[in-house]
Amino acid sequence: MQSEYLSLPLSLDQIMYPRDKRENLERCSLSESVKQHLRLLYTTSLSELPGDPEFGCGIWDYDFDSNTSGYKLKEVFRQSLCNTIEKYEKRLRQVRIEIGFHQQEVTSTGQAVSVKKRIDIIVTATYISTNEKFNYRYSFFIGPLSF
């Protein structure tokens, strides 16, 4: 059985093909589709998408903020993610989000070591369509963004 969800990134040139030629588009499961959509929401800043300035996440407003306390940042991030997921990911309900910040040493090419701030996001929810549990953990570095 073929999965019904298109995988990101989309191949927009193929979407314009007649229906019979679109069958070659890469597809994915419900779980992978939701995960891809959440990653897109996390890594898009508000106002970045001209057609919908509310699409994305407000965490990027604090990317280089060193004055706000860690606790307040966690709560702002959590609330921003909750609002974003509630508005744009309609396949989930009972969404619960945990945020963690960690300092991590990162070695780049040339053996230089730098310390970066990593954000860990854990989402637990329930799929509306199947009533199954959804668990997802995603991490990335902020200030500046890197994976």
Disulfide bonds with the S-S distance in Angstrom:
none
